[in-house]
């Protein structure tokens, strides 16, 4: 992947992107209340622990509640040489698009 990829992508475009690591950075309670099946829990308050284990050769897809925190983390990871992406609108947008009963 080159540097011309957008910082933010939609859930609809996720399947068109190269396979990678899918991280939900919300708190544990939010994650357990409902999450995208592809995303594993990597809480933002523990970023110092899990970010050290990331692989620069794989894309990283980040989601939070509304997209703002994931976008900020994706931007920081890009500055460190990672191929990071944020999901536009976060889990709120996912729920409104694919499962409106979630909210």
Helices and strands as residue ranges (DSSP letters): E 8-9, G 11-16, E 20-24, H 28-33, E 40-41, G 44-46, H 47-50, G 51-53, E 59-63, H 68-79, E 84-87, H 90-98, G 100-102
